[in-house]
Amino acid sequence: MPGRTQDLASWLSERGGRDGQRFLIGPEGYPDLRINAFLASAKMRNLADLTNRDYAYSLALWLNFLLTCGRRWWEATEEDAEEFQFWRLTDPGNSRTVETSAFSKDLAACKKFYRWAGRKYQVADPFEDMEAPRGKRQENVKWLDPAAVARWRDVGLRGRGLDGRADRSWRGRNEQRDTAFFDGLYGTGLRVSSWASVVLPELPRIAPDRGYFTCALADKCAKGGYGYRYWMPRAVLTGTSSYREGARARAVRQAQQEGRYASVPGRRVVVAAGRTSVILEDGRGGTVKRPWNLVPPPLRRNLFQETPHGLEPLGSV
């Protein structure tokens, strides 16, 4: 049709949407534009990607719960919210009850949605007076000393027997990668999503006279959006470097030969990268400079650098 946008990306951009944005479809097969406007709002975009995902899931849970009650979300009452809490935490009829920490996330998501909807559409917040429940102390926590951690890693990730020798029945293929990732988690204390977001230029250089290296986690990769300093043991850095020069290099070379990286959707090519900032191609023939502190994990996963052998991902592990 004349004057009508032909591709989905342009159509979405014209309406304030973005690639990868989450959205919900109602039971009749139609979207509620108000709910999806919230998911596309700056309040949701400013959240960390995992938090954004979890809040969208929690909101979907609440909407499905209301559907079983025959209630629409703008008609929900305080009693509905209390019934939702009971169902999530203690209802004998619910075979998949959750811990208080999980419900606290549901509560935070619903409160954020209704605060936004209240300003936009004058909708009452059924969760306004509800407080997050206090979690009970877990009594089944088990602690492992460093030797036990090393044994767990060797048996579970490296294919070693209890005697330390290679287990002939082991069928693992990525033990060097998995071990480097595990050692990074244990050695630095970072969260899984945070350690997975670290890129090669952010790794410190190995110095022969140092046992630990001071590193910085970017704001966009930290829980709550507040980055911080952390310390990387020498063993973690050398293990990551060995993986980069060994199993990772072989996997990257094979992917280059097969042209896999050329077909990655949304890939961004890095022109130059340092410890604190990166220069990217902007897709319009120019470049844009960004501090690493403001580059979120989804974008980091799509960063590639040009090498004599072709494109190479910038992720470290």
MARDORO-720352 format. One line per field, with one value per residue (C-alpha): residue in three letters; x, z, y. Coordinates in Angstrom, 1 decimal. Last residue first. Layout:
// MARDORO-720352
residu <- [ALA, ...]
x <- [X, ...]
z <- [Z, ...]
y <- [Y, ...]
This chain:
// MARDORO-720352
residu <- [VAL, SER, GLY, LEU, PRO, GLU, LEU, GLY, HIS, PRO, THR, GLU, GLN, PHE, LEU, ASN, ARG, ARG, LEU, PRO, PRO, PRO, VAL, LEU, ASN, TRP, PRO, ARG, LYS, VAL, THR, GLY, GLY, ARG, GLY, ASP, GLU, LEU, ILE, VAL, SER, THR, ARG, GLY, ALA, ALA, VAL, VAL, VAL, ARG, ARG, GLY, PRO, VAL, SER, ALA, TYR, ARG, GLY, GLU, GLN, GLN, ALA, GLN, ARG, VAL, ALA, ARG, ALA, ARG, ALA, GLY, GLU, ARG, TYR, SER, SER, THR, GLY, THR, LEU, VAL, ALA, ARG, PRO, MET, TRP, TYR, ARG, TYR, GLY, TYR, GLY, GLY, LYS, ALA, CYS, LYS, ASP, ALA, LEU, ALA, CYS, THR, PHE, TYR, GLY, ARG, ASP, PRO, ALA, ILE, ARG, PRO, LEU, GLU, PRO, LEU, VAL, VAL, SER, ALA, TRP, SER, SER, VAL, ARG, LEU, GLY, THR, GLY, TYR, LEU, GLY, ASP, PHE, PHE, ALA, THR, ASP, ARG, GLN, GLU, ASN, ARG, GLY, ARG, TRP, SER, ARG, ASP, ALA, ARG, GLY, ASP, LEU, GLY, ARG, GLY, ARG, LEU, GLY, VAL, ASP, ARG, TRP, ARG, ALA, VAL, ALA, ALA, PRO, ASP, LEU, TRP, LYS, VAL, ASN, GLU, GLN, ARG, LYS, GLY, ARG, PRO, ALA, GLU, MET, ASP, GLU, PHE, PRO, ASP, ALA, VAL, GLN, TYR, LYS, ARG, GLY, ALA, TRP, ARG, TYR, PHE, LYS, LYS, CYS, ALA, ALA, LEU, ASP, LYS, SER, PHE, ALA, SER, THR, GLU, VAL, THR, ARG, SER, ASN, GLY, PRO, ASP, THR, LEU, ARG, TRP, PHE, GLN, PHE, GLU, GLU, ALA, ASP, GLU, GLU, THR, ALA, GLU, TRP, TRP, ARG, ARG, GLY, CYS, THR, LEU, LEU, PHE, ASN, LEU, TRP, LEU, ALA, LEU, SER, TYR, ALA, TYR, ASP, ARG, ASN, THR, LEU, ASP, ALA, LEU, ASN, ARG, MET, LYS, ALA, SER, ALA, LEU, PHE, ALA, ASN, ILE, ARG, LEU, ASP, PRO, TYR, GLY, GLU, PRO, GLY, ILE, LEU, PHE, ARG, GLN, GLY, ASP, ARG, GLY, GLY, ARG, GLU, SER, LEU, TRP, SER, ALA, LEU, ASP, GLN, THR, ARG, GLY, PRO, MET]
x <- [34.3, 36.0, 33.3, 34.6, 33.5, 35.9, 35.2, 37.6, 41.0, 43.1, 41.0, 37.9, 36.2, 32.8, 30.2, 26.8, 27.0, 28.1, 24.9, 22.7, 25.0, 24.6, 27.2, 27.1, 30.2, 32.1, 32.1, 30.6, 32.0, 30.0, 31.1, 30.0, 28.7, 25.1, 25.3, 26.9, 30.2, 31.5, 34.2, 34.7, 35.6, 37.3, 39.8, 40.3, 38.4, 38.6, 36.5, 34.1, 31.6, 28.1, 26.0, 22.2, 21.6, 24.6, 24.9, 28.5, 29.6, 28.9, 31.1, 32.2, 35.9, 35.2, 33.3, 36.2, 38.7, 36.5, 36.2, 40.0, 40.7, 38.3, 39.8, 43.3, 44.4, 41.2, 41.1, 44.7, 43.9, 40.9, 43.0, 45.8, 43.3, 41.6, 44.9, 46.1, 43.1, 40.6, 39.5, 36.3, 35.4, 31.8, 29.0, 25.6, 22.8, 20.7, 22.6, 25.7, 26.3, 25.0, 27.1, 30.3, 32.3, 35.8, 39.0, 41.8, 44.3, 45.5, 48.7, 51.0, 54.7, 54.4, 51.9, 49.1, 47.1, 43.7, 40.5, 38.2, 39.3, 38.2, 34.6, 33.0, 29.2, 29.4, 31.0, 28.0, 25.3, 26.8, 27.2, 30.7, 32.6, 36.0, 37.6, 34.5, 32.8, 36.0, 37.0, 33.6, 34.0, 37.5, 36.4, 33.5, 35.6, 38.4, 35.8, 34.0, 33.5, 32.4, 32.0, 33.8, 33.7, 37.5, 37.8, 41.0, 43.0, 42.6, 41.9, 38.3, 37.9, 38.4, 36.1, 36.9, 33.5, 31.9, 34.9, 37.5, 35.1, 33.7, 37.3, 38.3, 35.3, 36.1, 39.7, 38.5, 36.1, 32.5, 29.5, 26.1, 22.9, 20.0, 18.8, 17.5, 16.5, 13.0, 12.4, 10.5, 7.4, 7.5, 5.0, 1.5, 0.0, 0.1, -0.4, -3.9, -2.8, -5.7, -5.8, -5.6, -4.7, -1.1, -0.1, -1.8, -0.5, 3.1, 2.6, 0.6, 3.5, 6.2, 4.1, 3.4, 7.2, 8.2, 5.6, 6.6, 10.3, 9.2, 7.4, 10.6, 12.4, 9.5, 10.0, 7.7, 4.6, 4.5, 1.9, -0.7, -3.8, -2.1, -1.8, 1.2, 3.4, 2.1, -1.5, -1.5, 0.2, -2.3, -5.1, -3.6, -3.5, -7.0, -8.1, -6.4, -8.5, -8.1, -10.4, -7.6, -6.2, -9.5, -11.0, -12.6, -10.6, -8.7, -7.9, -6.6, -4.0, -3.0, -2.5, -0.4, 1.8, 2.3, 3.5, 5.9, 7.3, 7.7, 9.5, 11.8, 12.8, 13.4, 15.4, 17.5, 18.1, 19.0, 16.3, 16.4, 14.3, 11.5, 11.1, 11.8, 8.6, 8.4, 7.0, 4.6, 3.4, 2.9, 0.5, -1.4, -1.6, -3.3, -2.3, -4.9, -5.1, -8.2, -6.1, -4.0, -0.6, 2.3, 5.4, 9.2, 11.4, 14.2, 14.5, 13.0, 9.6, 8.8, 6.0, 8.1, 10.8, 8.4, 7.3, 10.9, 11.9, 8.8, 9.5, 7.2, 6.1, 2.9, 2.8, 1.3, 0.0]
z <- [28.0, 26.8, 24.5, 21.6, 18.9, 15.9, 12.3, 9.6, 9.4, 9.4, 12.3, 12.4, 15.8, 16.8, 19.2, 19.3, 22.9, 24.1, 22.8, 24.8, 27.9, 28.1, 27.0, 29.3, 31.4, 28.3, 27.3, 23.9, 20.7, 17.5, 13.9, 10.4, 7.3, 8.5, 10.6, 13.6, 13.4, 16.9, 19.0, 22.4, 25.8, 29.2, 28.6, 24.9, 21.8, 18.1, 15.0, 16.6, 14.3, 15.5, 14.9, 14.9, 13.3, 13.1, 9.5, 8.9, 12.1, 10.7, 7.6, 7.8, 7.9, 10.5, 12.7, 12.5, 13.4, 16.4, 17.7, 17.4, 19.1, 21.9, 22.6, 22.9, 22.9, 24.5, 26.9, 28.0, 28.5, 30.7, 32.8, 33.1, 34.3, 36.7, 38.2, 38.6, 40.9, 39.7, 42.1, 41.8, 41.5, 41.2, 38.8, 39.9, 37.5, 40.1, 39.4, 37.4, 33.7, 32.7, 35.5, 34.1, 36.4, 37.1, 37.5, 40.0, 39.4, 41.9, 42.3, 40.7, 39.9, 36.5, 35.1, 33.0, 31.2, 32.6, 31.0, 29.9, 26.3, 26.0, 27.1, 30.4, 30.0, 31.1, 34.4, 35.1, 34.0, 36.3, 39.2, 40.1, 43.1, 41.3, 41.8, 42.0, 39.0, 37.0, 37.9, 36.6, 33.3, 32.8, 33.6, 31.2, 28.4, 29.0, 29.5, 26.3, 24.7, 27.5, 26.9, 29.9, 30.1, 30.1, 33.2, 33.1, 36.3, 39.5, 41.7, 42.2, 38.4, 36.0, 33.3, 33.5, 34.4, 37.0, 38.4, 38.2, 39.2, 42.2, 43.2, 43.0, 45.1, 47.7, 48.0, 48.3, 51.2, 50.4, 52.3, 52.4, 52.9, 54.1, 56.8, 54.6, 56.7, 56.1, 53.6, 54.8, 52.8, 50.5, 51.7, 50.3, 50.7, 47.1, 45.6, 44.3, 42.6, 41.4, 37.7, 36.7, 33.1, 32.7, 36.2, 37.7, 34.8, 35.7, 39.4, 38.5, 36.4, 39.0, 41.8, 39.7, 39.0, 42.6, 43.8, 41.4, 42.5, 46.1, 45.1, 44.0, 47.2, 49.3, 47.9, 45.3, 45.0, 42.1, 43.1, 43.7, 45.4, 48.8, 48.4, 50.3, 48.3, 44.8, 45.6, 48.9, 47.2, 44.3, 46.9, 48.6, 45.2, 44.4, 47.9, 47.2, 44.1, 40.4, 38.0, 35.8, 35.4, 34.3, 36.6, 35.8, 38.5, 36.2, 34.0, 37.1, 37.6, 34.0, 34.4, 37.5, 35.9, 32.8, 35.1, 36.7, 33.3, 32.2, 35.5, 35.1, 31.5, 32.5, 35.5, 33.2, 30.8, 33.5, 33.9, 32.0, 29.2, 31.7, 33.1, 29.7, 28.4, 26.0, 28.5, 29.7, 26.2, 25.9, 28.9, 27.4, 23.9, 25.2, 22.5, 20.7, 20.5, 22.6, 25.6, 25.5, 23.8, 25.8, 24.6, 25.1, 23.1, 21.3, 18.6, 19.7, 19.8, 19.6, 17.0, 14.0, 15.2, 15.1, 11.5, 10.4, 11.9, 10.5, 6.8, 4.2, 5.9, 4.3, 2.2, -0.8, 0.0]
y <- [-16.7, -13.5, -12.1, -10.0, -12.4, -12.8, -11.8, -12.8, -14.5, -11.4, -10.1, -7.9, -7.5, -8.7, -7.5, -9.2, -10.6, -7.2, -5.7, -8.0, -7.5, -3.7, -1.2, 1.9, 1.2, 0.1, 3.8, 4.3, 5.8, 5.8, 5.2, 6.1, 4.3, 4.2, 0.9, 2.7, 1.0, 0.8, 2.5, 1.1, 2.5, 1.9, -0.9, -0.1, -1.0, 0.1, -0.5, -3.0, -4.6, -5.0, -8.1, -7.8, -11.2, -13.5, -14.5, -13.3, -15.0, -18.5, -18.2, -21.9, -20.9, -18.3, -20.8, -23.2, -20.5, -19.4, -23.0, -23.5, -20.1, -20.9, -24.3, -23.0, -19.3, -18.0, -21.0, -20.4, -16.7, -17.6, -20.0, -17.4, -14.7, -17.1, -18.3, -14.7, -14.0, -11.4, -8.7, -6.7, -3.1, -2.0, -1.4, -0.1, -1.1, -3.0, -6.2, -5.4, -5.6, -2.1, -0.5, -2.1, -4.4, -3.0, -5.0, -5.0, -7.9, -10.4, -12.5, -10.0, -10.2, -11.9, -9.4, -10.7, -7.9, -7.1, -8.3, -5.5, -5.6, -9.3, -8.8, -9.4, -10.2, -13.9, -12.8, -10.5, -13.0, -15.7, -13.4, -12.3, -13.8, -13.3, -16.7, -18.9, -17.3, -17.2, -20.7, -21.9, -20.0, -21.3, -24.8, -24.7, -23.4, -26.0, -28.8, -28.1, -31.5, -33.8, -37.5, -38.9, -42.7, -42.9, -40.8, -38.9, -39.2, -37.2, -40.2, -39.2, -39.5, -36.6, -35.5, -31.8, -30.3, -32.6, -34.5, -31.7, -28.9, -30.9, -31.7, -28.1, -27.0, -29.7, -28.5, -24.9, -25.7, -26.4, -25.1, -26.6, -24.7, -26.9, -24.5, -21.7, -18.7, -17.6, -14.8, -11.8, -11.0, -7.9, -5.3, -4.9, -1.4, -0.4, -3.8, -3.2, 0.0, 2.0, 3.0, 6.6, 5.8, 7.1, 8.0, 4.9, 2.7, 3.6, 3.0, -0.1, -1.6, -0.8, -2.4, -5.5, -6.0, -5.4, -7.8, -10.5, -10.0, -10.4, -13.5, -15.1, -14.2, -15.5, -19.0, -20.4, -22.6, -25.0, -27.6, -24.9, -26.4, -26.3, -22.4, -21.3, -18.9, -18.1, -18.7, -16.8, -13.8, -13.9, -14.0, -10.9, -9.1, -10.0, -8.7, -5.4, -5.0, -5.7, -3.7, -2.4, -5.9, -7.5, -10.0, -13.4, -15.1, -17.4, -14.3, -12.5, -15.3, -15.1, -11.3, -11.8, -14.5, -12.3, -9.4, -11.8, -12.9, -9.3, -8.4, -11.4, -10.4, -6.8, -8.0, -10.1, -7.2, -4.7, -2.1, 1.2, -0.2, -1.0, 2.4, 3.9, 2.3, -0.6, -3.1, -0.3, 0.3, -3.4, -3.3, -0.4, -1.9, -5.0, -7.5, -9.6, -13.4, -13.7, -14.9, -11.6, -11.3, -9.9, -8.0, -8.1, -5.8, -7.6, -4.9, -1.6, 0.0, 3.7, 3.4, 4.4, 2.0, -0.9, -0.2, 0.3, -3.1, -4.8, -3.9, -2.3, 0.9, 2.1, 5.3, 3.5, 0.0]
